Amino acid sequence: MKILLAEDEKDLNNIIKKQLLLLKYNVDTCFDGVEAMDFIAVNDYDAVILDIMLPKADGYKVLKYIREVKKNMPVLF
């Protein structure tokens, strides 16, 4: 399973990523909303873990983008 983790706090991003990797998930990470949308545009993810308060584009804007291009992709806020 391939997951995108969008979290701008570097320590929290790292902790979540390490735990997901221990559970054998394939994880890409990013630190702002624009970067998240760029990742989603070129990769196929099974799910997205999304922070609401991201820089450059908040989580709601990223979710709106996801619903426009990958309608059924599961998103966890």
DOPA-98163 format. One record per atom (N, C-alpha, C, O): z negated, x, y negated; atom name; residue number from 1; residue in one letter. Coordinates in steps of 0.02 Angstrom, whole numbers. Each point is the difference from the previous one (the first is absolute). Example, Ala and Ser with C-alpha at 12.3 -4.5 7.8 and 13.67 -1.06 7.14 Angstrom:
% residues 2
<pt zz="-390" xx="660" yy="284" atome="N" num="1" residu="A"/>
<pt zz="0" xx="-45" yy="-59" atome="CA" num="1" residu="A"/>
<pt zz="0" xx="45" yy="-60" atome="C" num="1" residu="A"/>
<pt zz="-33" xx="52" yy="1" atome="O" num="1" residu="A"/>
<pt zz="69" xx="-70" yy="-54" atome="N" num="2" residu="S"/>
<pt zz="-3" xx="42" yy="-59" atome="CA" num="2" residu="S"/>
<pt zz="-37" xx="-39" yy="-55" atome="C" num="2" residu="S"/>
<pt zz="-8" xx="25" yy="-55" atome="O" num="2" residu="S"/>
END
This chain:
% residues 77
<pt zz="0" xx="42" yy="59" atome="N" num="1" residu="M"/>
<pt zz="0" xx="-42" yy="-59" atome="CA" num="1" residu="M"/>
<pt zz="0" xx="44" yy="-62" atome="C" num="1" residu="M"/>
<pt zz="-40" xx="47" yy="-5" atome="O" num="1" residu="M"/>
<pt zz="84" xx="-61" yy="-42" atome="N" num="2" residu="K"/>
<pt zz="7" xx="39" yy="-61" atome="CA" num="2" residu="K"/>
<pt zz="-30" xx="-39" yy="-59" atome="C" num="2" residu="K"/>
<pt zz="19" xx="-57" yy="-12" atome="O" num="2" residu="K"/>
<pt zz="-66" xx="88" yy="-24" atome="N" num="3" residu="I"/>
<pt zz="-36" xx="-32" yy="-54" atome="CA" num="3" residu="I"/>
<pt zz="9" xx="39" yy="-64" atome="C" num="3" residu="I"/>
<pt zz="0" xx="62" yy="0" atome="O" num="3" residu="I"/>
<pt zz="8" xx="-98" yy="-56" atome="N" num="4" residu="L"/>
<pt zz="-1" xx="30" yy="-66" atome="CA" num="4" residu="L"/>
<pt zz="-68" xx="-14" yy="-31" atome="C" num="4" residu="L"/>
<pt zz="-21" xx="-58" yy="-3" atome="O" num="4" residu="L"/>
<pt zz="-12" xx="110" yy="-19" atome="N" num="5" residu="L"/>
<pt zz="-65" xx="-6" yy="-34" atome="CA" num="5" residu="L"/>
<pt zz="11" xx="17" yy="-74" atome="C" num="5" residu="L"/>
<pt zz="17" xx="56" yy="-17" atome="O" num="5" residu="L"/>
<pt zz="-28" xx="-106" yy="-26" atome="N" num="6" residu="A"/>
<pt zz="6" xx="10" yy="-72" atome="CA" num="6" residu="A"/>
<pt zz="-69" xx="-5" yy="-31" atome="C" num="6" residu="A"/>
<pt zz="-26" xx="-55" yy="-10" atome="O" num="6" residu="A"/>
<pt zz="-4" xx="112" yy="-5" atome="N" num="7" residu="E"/>
<pt zz="-67" xx="5" yy="-28" atome="CA" num="7" residu="E"/>
<pt zz="-2" xx="59" yy="-47" atome="C" num="7" residu="E"/>
<pt zz="16" xx="56" yy="19" atome="O" num="7" residu="E"/>
<pt zz="-36" xx="-68" yy="-83" atome="N" num="8" residu="D"/>
<pt zz="3" xx="53" yy="-50" atome="CA" num="8" residu="D"/>
<pt zz="-60" xx="46" yy="0" atome="C" num="8" residu="D"/>
<pt zz="4" xx="56" yy="-26" atome="O" num="8" residu="D"/>
<pt zz="-60" xx="-76" yy="55" atome="N" num="9" residu="E"/>
<pt zz="-58" xx="45" yy="4" atome="CA" num="9" residu="E"/>
<pt zz="12" xx="49" yy="58" atome="C" num="9" residu="E"/>
<pt zz="1" xx="-20" yy="58" atome="O" num="9" residu="E"/>
<pt zz="8" xx="83" yy="-74" atome="N" num="10" residu="K"/>
<pt zz="20" xx="50" yy="49" atome="CA" num="10" residu="K"/>
<pt zz="-49" xx="5" yy="59" atome="C" num="10" residu="K"/>
<pt zz="22" xx="6" yy="57" atome="O" num="10" residu="K"/>
<pt zz="-87" xx="-6" yy="-71" atome="N" num="11" residu="D"/>
<pt zz="-49" xx="6" yy="54" atome="CA" num="11" residu="D"/>
<pt zz="2" xx="-61" yy="47" atome="C" num="11" residu="D"/>
<pt zz="0" xx="8" yy="61" atome="O" num="11" residu="D"/>
<pt zz="4" xx="-68" yy="-90" atome="N" num="12" residu="L"/>
<pt zz="4" xx="-60" yy="41" atome="CA" num="12" residu="L"/>
<pt zz="65" xx="-2" yy="39" atome="C" num="12" residu="L"/>
<pt zz="1" xx="-20" yy="59" atome="O" num="12" residu="L"/>
<pt zz="53" xx="39" yy="-91" atome="N" num="13" residu="N"/>
<pt zz="65" xx="3" yy="33" atome="CA" num="13" residu="N"/>
<pt zz="-4" xx="46" yy="61" atome="C" num="13" residu="N"/>
<pt zz="23" xx="-17" yy="54" atome="O" num="13" residu="N"/>
<pt zz="-53" xx="75" yy="-63" atome="N" num="14" residu="N"/>
<pt zz="-7" xx="49" yy="54" atome="CA" num="14" residu="N"/>
<pt zz="-43" xx="-26" yy="57" atome="C" num="14" residu="N"/>
<pt zz="17" xx="10" yy="59" atome="O" num="14" residu="N"/>
<pt zz="-73" xx="-42" yy="-75" atome="N" num="15" residu="I"/>
<pt zz="-45" xx="-27" yy="52" atome="CA" num="15" residu="I"/>
<pt zz="35" xx="-53" yy="41" atome="C" num="15" residu="I"/>
<pt zz="-3" xx="0" yy="62" atome="O" num="15" residu="I"/>
<pt zz="37" xx="-47" yy="-96" atome="N" num="16" residu="I"/>
<pt zz="35" xx="-54" yy="36" atome="CA" num="16" residu="I"/>
<pt zz="56" xx="29" yy="43" atome="C" num="16" residu="I"/>
<pt zz="8" xx="-19" yy="57" atome="O" num="16" residu="I"/>
<pt zz="30" xx="65" yy="-86" atome="N" num="17" residu="K"/>
<pt zz="55" xx="31" yy="38" atome="CA" num="17" residu="K"/>
<pt zz="-27" xx="35" yy="63" atome="C" num="17" residu="K"/>
<pt zz="29" xx="-9" yy="54" atome="O" num="17" residu="K"/>
<pt zz="-83" xx="47" yy="-60" atome="N" num="18" residu="K"/>
<pt zz="-27" xx="35" yy="58" atome="CA" num="18" residu="K"/>
<pt zz="-22" xx="-49" yy="55" atome="C" num="18" residu="K"/>
<pt zz="12" xx="12" yy="59" atome="O" num="18" residu="K"/>
<pt zz="-43" xx="-66" yy="-79" atome="N" num="19" residu="Q"/>
<pt zz="-22" xx="-50" yy="49" atome="CA" num="19" residu="Q"/>
<pt zz="60" xx="-33" yy="35" atome="C" num="19" residu="Q"/>
<pt zz="-1" xx="-10" yy="61" atome="O" num="19" residu="Q"/>
<pt zz="52" xx="-6" yy="-99" atome="N" num="20" residu="L"/>
<pt zz="60" xx="-30" yy="30" atome="CA" num="20" residu="L"/>
<pt zz="35" xx="49" yy="47" atome="C" num="20" residu="L"/>
<pt zz="24" xx="-20" yy="53" atome="O" num="20" residu="L"/>
<pt zz="-22" xx="83" yy="-71" atome="N" num="21" residu="L"/>
<pt zz="30" xx="50" yy="43" atome="CA" num="21" residu="L"/>
<pt zz="-40" xx="8" yy="65" atome="C" num="21" residu="L"/>
<pt zz="29" xx="10" yy="54" atome="O" num="21" residu="L"/>
<pt zz="-96" xx="-14" yy="-59" atome="N" num="22" residu="L"/>
<pt zz="-41" xx="3" yy="61" atome="CA" num="22" residu="L"/>
<pt zz="15" xx="-58" yy="47" atome="C" num="22" residu="L"/>
<pt zz="-6" xx="5" yy="61" atome="O" num="22" residu="L"/>
<pt zz="26" xx="-61" yy="-90" atome="N" num="23" residu="L"/>
<pt zz="18" xx="-59" yy="39" atome="CA" num="23" residu="L"/>
<pt zz="73" xx="1" yy="23" atome="C" num="23" residu="L"/>
<pt zz="25" xx="-49" yy="27" atome="O" num="23" residu="L"/>
<pt zz="8" xx="106" yy="-40" atome="N" num="24" residu="K"/>
<pt zz="69" xx="13" yy="23" atome="CA" num="24" residu="K"/>
<pt zz="53" xx="-39" yy="-39" atome="C" num="24" residu="K"/>
<pt zz="55" xx="-11" yy="26" atome="O" num="24" residu="K"/>
<pt zz="-70" xx="-9" yy="-89" atome="N" num="25" residu="Y"/>
<pt zz="50" xx="-30" yy="-42" atome="CA" num="25" residu="Y"/>
<pt zz="40" xx="55" yy="-36" atome="C" num="25" residu="Y"/>
<pt zz="-26" xx="54" yy="-13" atome="O" num="25" residu="Y"/>
<pt zz="88" xx="-68" yy="-1" atome="N" num="26" residu="N"/>
<pt zz="43" xx="43" yy="-41" atome="CA" num="26" residu="N"/>
<pt zz="-10" xx="-23" yy="-72" atome="C" num="26" residu="N"/>
<pt zz="13" xx="-58" yy="-16" atome="O" num="26" residu="N"/>
<pt zz="-37" xx="102" yy="-28" atome="N" num="27" residu="V"/>
<pt zz="-20" xx="-20" yy="-68" atome="CA" num="27" residu="V"/>
<pt zz="36" xx="41" yy="-53" atome="C" num="27" residu="V"/>
<pt zz="1" xx="61" yy="2" atome="O" num="27" residu="V"/>
<pt zz="28" xx="-97" yy="-50" atome="N" num="28" residu="D"/>
<pt zz="25" xx="30" yy="-62" atome="CA" num="28" residu="D"/>
<pt zz="-49" xx="-21" yy="-55" atome="C" num="28" residu="D"/>
<pt zz="-25" xx="-56" yy="1" atome="O" num="28" residu="D"/>
<pt zz="12" xx="100" yy="-48" atome="N" num="29" residu="T"/>
<pt zz="-44" xx="-17" yy="-55" atome="CA" num="29" residu="T"/>
<pt zz="34" xx="9" yy="-67" atome="C" num="29" residu="T"/>
<pt zz="45" xx="42" yy="-8" atome="O" num="29" residu="T"/>
<pt zz="-67" xx="-82" yy="-40" atome="N" num="30" residu="C"/>
<pt zz="24" xx="7" yy="-68" atome="CA" num="30" residu="C"/>
<pt zz="-57" xx="-18" yy="-48" atome="C" num="30" residu="C"/>
<pt zz="-51" xx="-27" yy="22" atome="O" num="30" residu="C"/>
<pt zz="60" xx="43" yy="-86" atome="N" num="31" residu="F"/>
<pt zz="-55" xx="-4" yy="-47" atome="CA" num="31" residu="F"/>
<pt zz="13" xx="-44" yy="-60" atome="C" num="31" residu="F"/>
<pt zz="-42" xx="-5" yy="-44" atome="O" num="31" residu="F"/>
<pt zz="101" xx="-27" yy="40" atome="N" num="32" residu="D"/>
<pt zz="13" xx="-48" yy="-54" atome="CA" num="32" residu="D"/>
<pt zz="50" xx="-53" yy="24" atome="C" num="32" residu="D"/>
<pt zz="32" xx="8" yy="52" atome="O" num="32" residu="D"/>
<pt zz="-27" xx="-61" yy="-91" atome="N" num="33" residu="G"/>
<pt zz="42" xx="-57" yy="21" atome="CA" num="33" residu="G"/>
<pt zz="74" xx="15" yy="2" atome="C" num="33" residu="G"/>
<pt zz="35" xx="-24" yy="44" atome="O" num="33" residu="G"/>
<pt zz="-11" xx="63" yy="-91" atome="N" num="34" residu="V"/>
<pt zz="71" xx="17" yy="-1" atome="CA" num="34" residu="V"/>
<pt zz="18" xx="41" yy="62" atome="C" num="34" residu="V"/>
<pt zz="51" xx="-11" yy="32" atome="O" num="34" residu="V"/>
<pt zz="-94" xx="59" yy="-16" atome="N" num="35" residu="E"/>
<pt zz="11" xx="41" yy="59" atome="CA" num="35" residu="E"/>
<pt zz="-2" xx="-44" yy="63" atome="C" num="35" residu="E"/>
<pt zz="40" xx="11" yy="46" atome="O" num="35" residu="E"/>
<pt zz="-84" xx="-60" yy="-44" atome="N" num="36" residu="A"/>
<pt zz="-4" xx="-46" yy="58" atome="CA" num="36" residu="A"/>
<pt zz="66" xx="-38" yy="8" atome="C" num="36" residu="A"/>
<pt zz="26" xx="-6" yy="55" atome="O" num="36" residu="A"/>
<pt zz="1" xx="-19" yy="-110" atome="N" num="37" residu="M"/>
<pt zz="63" xx="-37" yy="4" atome="CA" num="37" residu="M"/>
<pt zz="57" xx="46" yy="21" atome="C" num="37" residu="M"/>
<pt zz="45" xx="-21" yy="37" atome="O" num="37" residu="M"/>
<pt zz="-46" xx="83" yy="-59" atome="N" num="38" residu="D"/>
<pt zz="51" xx="49" yy="21" atome="CA" num="38" residu="D"/>
<pt zz="-5" xx="12" yy="76" atome="C" num="38" residu="D"/>
<pt zz="52" xx="2" yy="34" atome="O" num="38" residu="D"/>
<pt zz="-112" xx="7" yy="-8" atome="N" num="39" residu="F"/>
<pt zz="-10" xx="9" yy="72" atome="CA" num="39" residu="F"/>
<pt zz="26" xx="-60" yy="39" atome="C" num="39" residu="F"/>
<pt zz="34" xx="7" yy="50" atome="O" num="39" residu="F"/>
<pt zz="-51" xx="-66" yy="-74" atome="N" num="40" residu="I"/>
<pt zz="20" xx="-62" yy="35" atome="CA" num="40" residu="I"/>
<pt zz="75" xx="-9" yy="0" atome="C" num="40" residu="I"/>
<pt zz="29" xx="-26" yy="48" atome="O" num="40" residu="I"/>
<pt zz="4" xx="48" yy="-102" atome="N" num="41" residu="A"/>
<pt zz="73" xx="-7" yy="-5" atome="CA" num="41" residu="A"/>
<pt zz="37" xx="41" yy="52" atome="C" num="41" residu="A"/>
<pt zz="55" xx="-20" yy="21" atome="O" num="41" residu="A"/>
<pt zz="-84" xx="76" yy="1" atome="N" num="42" residu="V"/>
<pt zz="37" xx="45" yy="45" atome="CA" num="42" residu="V"/>
<pt zz="-30" xx="6" yy="70" atome="C" num="42" residu="V"/>
<pt zz="28" xx="36" yy="42" atome="O" num="42" residu="V"/>
<pt zz="-84" xx="-69" yy="-30" atome="N" num="43" residu="N"/>
<pt zz="-33" xx="5" yy="66" atome="CA" num="43" residu="N"/>
<pt zz="-14" xx="-69" yy="28" atome="C" num="43" residu="N"/>
<pt zz="-7" xx="-49" yy="-37" atome="O" num="43" residu="N"/>
<pt zz="3" xx="45" yy="102" atome="N" num="44" residu="D"/>
<pt zz="-21" xx="-62" yy="33" atome="CA" num="44" residu="D"/>
<pt zz="-72" xx="7" yy="21" atome="C" num="44" residu="D"/>
<pt zz="-17" xx="40" yy="43" atome="O" num="44" residu="D"/>
<pt zz="-26" xx="-80" yy="-73" atome="N" num="45" residu="Y"/>
<pt zz="-71" xx="1" yy="17" atome="CA" num="45" residu="Y"/>
<pt zz="-18" xx="-64" yy="38" atome="C" num="45" residu="Y"/>
<pt zz="28" xx="-53" yy="-12" atome="O" num="45" residu="Y"/>
<pt zz="-76" xx="61" yy="57" atome="N" num="46" residu="D"/>
<pt zz="-26" xx="-58" yy="36" atome="CA" num="46" residu="D"/>
<pt zz="-53" xx="-36" yy="-40" atome="C" num="46" residu="D"/>
<pt zz="-12" xx="-60" yy="10" atome="O" num="46" residu="D"/>
<pt zz="-20" xx="96" yy="-57" atome="N" num="47" residu="A"/>
<pt zz="-51" xx="-30" yy="-43" atome="CA" num="47" residu="A"/>
<pt zz="-12" xx="46" yy="-60" atome="C" num="47" residu="A"/>
<pt zz="17" xx="59" yy="0" atome="O" num="47" residu="A"/>
<pt zz="-46" xx="-89" yy="-53" atome="N" num="48" residu="V"/>
<pt zz="-18" xx="37" yy="-60" atome="CA" num="48" residu="V"/>
<pt zz="-73" xx="-13" yy="-16" atome="C" num="48" residu="V"/>
<pt zz="-22" xx="-58" yy="1" atome="O" num="48" residu="V"/>
<pt zz="-15" xx="110" yy="-16" atome="N" num="49" residu="I"/>
<pt zz="-68" xx="-6" yy="-26" atome="CA" num="49" residu="I"/>
<pt zz="6" xx="16" yy="-74" atome="C" num="49" residu="I"/>
<pt zz="19" xx="55" yy="-19" atome="O" num="49" residu="I"/>
<pt zz="-37" xx="-104" yy="-23" atome="N" num="50" residu="L"/>
<pt zz="18" xx="3" yy="-70" atome="CA" num="50" residu="L"/>
<pt zz="-61" xx="-9" yy="-45" atome="C" num="50" residu="L"/>
<pt zz="-36" xx="-50" yy="6" atome="O" num="50" residu="L"/>
<pt zz="24" xx="98" yy="-50" atome="N" num="51" residu="D"/>
<pt zz="-52" xx="-6" yy="-51" atome="CA" num="51" residu="D"/>
<pt zz="27" xx="-47" yy="-55" atome="C" num="51" residu="D"/>
<pt zz="59" xx="2" yy="-16" atome="O" num="51" residu="D"/>
<pt zz="-102" xx="-43" yy="-13" atome="N" num="52" residu="I"/>
<pt zz="22" xx="-45" yy="-53" atome="CA" num="52" residu="I"/>
<pt zz="8" xx="38" yy="-66" atome="C" num="52" residu="I"/>
<pt zz="48" xx="-12" yy="-37" atome="O" num="52" residu="I"/>
<pt zz="-94" xx="56" yy="22" atome="N" num="53" residu="M"/>
<pt zz="-1" xx="34" yy="-65" atome="CA" num="53" residu="M"/>
<pt zz="35" xx="68" yy="3" atome="C" num="53" residu="M"/>
<pt zz="-32" xx="52" yy="-8" atome="O" num="53" residu="M"/>
<pt zz="96" xx="-52" yy="21" atome="N" num="54" residu="L"/>
<pt zz="39" xx="62" yy="3" atome="CA" num="54" residu="L"/>
<pt zz="29" xx="17" yy="-68" atome="C" num="54" residu="L"/>
<pt zz="14" xx="-46" yy="-39" atome="O" num="54" residu="L"/>
<pt zz="-6" xx="110" yy="23" atome="N" num="55" residu="P"/>
<pt zz="35" xx="18" yy="-62" atome="CA" num="55" residu="P"/>
<pt zz="75" xx="-13" yy="5" atome="C" num="55" residu="P"/>
<pt zz="27" xx="-7" yy="55" atome="O" num="55" residu="P"/>
<pt zz="5" xx="3" yy="-112" atome="N" num="56" residu="K"/>
<pt zz="73" xx="-9" yy="-8" atome="CA" num="56" residu="K"/>
<pt zz="24" xx="-70" yy="19" atome="C" num="56" residu="K"/>
<pt zz="41" xx="-28" yy="-36" atome="O" num="56" residu="K"/>
<pt zz="-64" xx="0" yy="90" atome="N" num="57" residu="A"/>
<pt zz="15" xx="-69" yy="19" atome="CA" num="57" residu="A"/>
<pt zz="-58" xx="-24" yy="44" atome="C" num="57" residu="A"/>
<pt zz="-15" xx="32" yy="50" atome="O" num="57" residu="A"/>
<pt zz="-16" xx="-87" yy="-69" atome="N" num="58" residu="D"/>
<pt zz="-59" xx="-21" yy="39" atome="CA" num="58" residu="D"/>
<pt zz="20" xx="-29" yy="68" atome="C" num="58" residu="D"/>
<pt zz="59" xx="-10" yy="14" atome="O" num="58" residu="D"/>
<pt zz="-109" xx="-1" yy="27" atome="N" num="59" residu="G"/>
<pt zz="12" xx="-25" yy="68" atome="CA" num="59" residu="G"/>
<pt zz="37" xx="-66" yy="2" atome="C" num="59" residu="G"/>
<pt zz="38" xx="-13" yy="46" atome="O" num="59" residu="G"/>
<pt zz="-50" xx="-30" yy="-95" atome="N" num="60" residu="Y"/>
<pt zz="35" xx="-65" yy="-2" atome="CA" num="60" residu="Y"/>
<pt zz="75" xx="9" yy="-11" atome="C" num="60" residu="Y"/>
<pt zz="40" xx="-36" yy="30" atome="O" num="60" residu="Y"/>
<pt zz="-22" xx="83" yy="-73" atome="N" num="61" residu="K"/>
<pt zz="71" xx="13" yy="-11" atome="CA" num="61" residu="K"/>
<pt zz="32" xx="29" yy="63" atome="C" num="61" residu="K"/>
<pt zz="56" xx="-17" yy="18" atome="O" num="61" residu="K"/>
<pt zz="-92" xx="61" yy="16" atome="N" num="62" residu="V"/>
<pt zz="25" xx="29" yy="63" atome="CA" num="62" residu="V"/>
<pt zz="8" xx="-55" yy="52" atome="C" num="62" residu="V"/>
<pt zz="50" xx="-2" yy="36" atome="O" num="62" residu="V"/>
<pt zz="-100" xx="-43" yy="-31" atome="N" num="63" residu="L"/>
<pt zz="4" xx="-55" yy="48" atome="CA" num="63" residu="L"/>
<pt zz="60" xx="-45" yy="-16" atome="C" num="63" residu="L"/>
<pt zz="36" xx="-21" yy="46" atome="O" num="63" residu="L"/>
<pt zz="-24" xx="7" yy="-109" atome="N" num="64" residu="K"/>
<pt zz="58" xx="-41" yy="-19" atome="CA" num="64" residu="K"/>
<pt zz="64" xx="34" yy="23" atome="C" num="64" residu="K"/>
<pt zz="45" xx="-33" yy="26" atome="O" num="64" residu="K"/>
<pt zz="-40" xx="98" yy="-36" atome="N" num="65" residu="Y"/>
<pt zz="58" xx="38" yy="22" atome="CA" num="65" residu="Y"/>
<pt zz="8" xx="-4" yy="76" atome="C" num="65" residu="Y"/>
<pt zz="55" xx="-11" yy="25" atome="O" num="65" residu="Y"/>
<pt zz="-110" xx="19" yy="11" atome="N" num="66" residu="I"/>
<pt zz="2" xx="-3" yy="73" atome="CA" num="66" residu="I"/>
<pt zz="26" xx="-68" yy="22" atome="C" num="66" residu="I"/>
<pt zz="42" xx="-4" yy="45" atome="O" num="66" residu="I"/>
<pt zz="-67" xx="-50" yy="-75" atome="N" num="67" residu="R"/>
<pt zz="21" xx="-67" yy="19" atome="CA" num="67" residu="R"/>
<pt zz="74" xx="-12" yy="-15" atome="C" num="67" residu="R"/>
<pt zz="31" xx="-42" yy="32" atome="O" num="67" residu="R"/>
<pt zz="-4" xx="77" yy="-81" atome="N" num="68" residu="E"/>
<pt zz="71" xx="-7" yy="-16" atome="CA" num="68" residu="E"/>
<pt zz="44" xx="37" yy="49" atome="C" num="68" residu="E"/>
<pt zz="55" xx="-25" yy="17" atome="O" num="68" residu="E"/>
<pt zz="-77" xx="83" yy="7" atome="N" num="69" residu="V"/>
<pt zz="45" xx="41" yy="42" atome="CA" num="69" residu="V"/>
<pt zz="-20" xx="1" yy="74" atome="C" num="69" residu="V"/>
<pt zz="44" xx="9" yy="43" atome="O" num="69" residu="V"/>
<pt zz="-107" xx="-17" yy="-26" atome="N" num="70" residu="K"/>
<pt zz="-23" xx="2" yy="69" atome="CA" num="70" residu="K"/>
<pt zz="-49" xx="-58" yy="10" atome="C" num="70" residu="K"/>
<pt zz="-60" xx="11" yy="8" atome="O" num="70" residu="K"/>
<pt zz="86" xx="-71" yy="-9" atome="N" num="71" residu="K"/>
<pt zz="-39" xx="-60" yy="-6" atome="CA" num="71" residu="K"/>
<pt zz="-60" xx="-6" yy="48" atome="C" num="71" residu="K"/>
<pt zz="-52" xx="-25" yy="-19" atome="O" num="71" residu="K"/>
<pt zz="60" xx="47" yy="80" atome="N" num="72" residu="N"/>
<pt zz="-52" xx="-11" yy="51" atome="CA" num="72" residu="N"/>
<pt zz="-45" xx="60" yy="12" atome="C" num="72" residu="N"/>
<pt zz="-40" xx="-1" yy="47" atome="O" num="72" residu="N"/>
<pt zz="46" xx="53" yy="-87" atome="N" num="73" residu="M"/>
<pt zz="-41" xx="59" yy="11" atome="CA" num="73" residu="M"/>
<pt zz="-74" xx="-17" yy="-15" atome="C" num="73" residu="M"/>
<pt zz="-15" xx="-25" yy="-54" atome="O" num="73" residu="M"/>
<pt zz="-30" xx="37" yy="102" atome="N" num="74" residu="P"/>
<pt zz="-71" xx="-12" yy="-12" atome="CA" num="74" residu="P"/>
<pt zz="-27" xx="47" yy="-53" atome="C" num="74" residu="P"/>
<pt zz="15" xx="60" yy="-1" atome="O" num="74" residu="P"/>
<pt zz="-57" xx="-88" yy="-44" atome="N" num="75" residu="V"/>
<pt zz="-31" xx="39" yy="-53" atome="CA" num="75" residu="V"/>
<pt zz="-74" xx="-15" yy="0" atome="C" num="75" residu="V"/>
<pt zz="-22" xx="-57" yy="3" atome="O" num="75" residu="V"/>
<pt zz="-17" xx="111" yy="-6" atome="N" num="76" residu="L"/>
<pt zz="-73" xx="-5" yy="-5" atome="CA" num="76" residu="L"/>
<pt zz="-21" xx="27" yy="-68" atome="C" num="76" residu="L"/>
<pt zz="14" xx="58" yy="-16" atome="O" num="76" residu="L"/>
<pt zz="-47" xx="-100" yy="-24" atome="N" num="77" residu="F"/>
<pt zz="-25" xx="22" yy="-65" atome="CA" num="77" residu="F"/>
<pt zz="-68" xx="30" yy="10" atome="C" num="77" residu="F"/>
<pt zz="-31" xx="22" yy="-49" atome="O" num="77" residu="F"/>
END
